[in-house]
Amino acid sequence: MIVLASGARSLLALAGLAWFGWLIFGTSRRRAAESPRRRRTLLAGGALMVALGIVSAFWLPHRVPDTPGSPAALVAILLLWLIGGSFLFVGIASLIGAALARSPVAQE
């Protein structure tokens, strides 16, 4: 069994996240290059994901009532951060991929 140091685990997790972001970016870029309508759809979807991520990661945790002695509030805040951060990550990668896509060439 291989045991990695804390720094190596962090680098491995960062590399995995970078690979996943690159995969989303590339898929969004390829699909946005297919047609102008698909590009607009991907841009709108990416912007919506970014907005949902910002709201659920930064604004909603402040709306969770503070209940002393109950771990439910802490769990709810952590879930909102995790879900909102995921939405934000996927939305940014998709939005940048669609924005940087080449516009489709008209068929002759």
N, C-alpha and C positions, 0 to 999 in steps of 0.2 A: 504494500500500500504506500502510495506516494503522499507525503504530507507537505503541503506548500506553506511557506511563510505568509504572514498577513499581507505584505506588500505584493507578493506574487499573486495571491488570490484577488487582490484589488485590481491588479493589472489584467488578469485573466477576465474578470467581470467587465472591466472597461473595454477590453478587446471584443468581448461578446456583444456588448451594447453597440459598439461602433460597427461591427459586422451587421447586426440587425438593422441599424439605421441606414447603412449603405444599401442593404437589400430593399428596404422600403423606398429609399431615394431612387434607386435604379428602376424599380418596378413602376413607380409613379412617373418617372421621366419617360420610360418606354411607352406607357399607356397614354400619356399626354401628347406624345408625338403622333398618335394615330389620327386624331381629328380635332378640329377646334372646339367642338362641343364637349368631347371628353376632357380636353384641357381645362375648359371653364368649369366642368363638373369637379375635376380633381382640385382645382384651385379653391373652389367654394367649399368642398369637403375638408380640405386641409385647413382653411381659415376657420371653419366651424369647429374642427377638432382642437385647434389652438385655443379658441375662445372657451370651449367646454373645459379644456385642461386648466386654463388660468382660473376660471370660476371655481372648479371643483378642488383645485389644489391650494388656492390662496384665499378665496373668499368664504367658501362653505365651511372650512374648519373653524372659522371664527363665529359661525352661527350655531355650532353645536353647544348645547347648554352644559355648563360646568356642574357636574354632580359629584360632590365629594364622596369618596368611598366606593365609587362605582367605576370599574375599568371599562365600561361600555363606551364612555365618552372618548377615552384614549384610543380604543380600538377603532371607533368611528373616524377619528381624526387621522389615524395612521392609514386606514383604508382610503379615505378621501385623498390623502397625499399620494398614495400609491396609484390609485386609479387616475387622478388628475395629472400626475406626472407622466403616466403612460400615454394618456391622451395628448398631452403637450408634446412629448417626444415624437410620437407617430405623426401628429399633425404638422410639426415643423419639418420633419423629413419629407413628408408627402408634399407639403406646400413648396418647399425649395425644389424638389424634383420636378414638379409640374411647372414651376416658374422658369426653370432653366431648360426645359424641353424645347427642341427645335420645332418650329411650326411645320405642319405637314405641307409637302409640296403638292401643288395641284397636278392631277393626272392629265397627261396630254393626249 
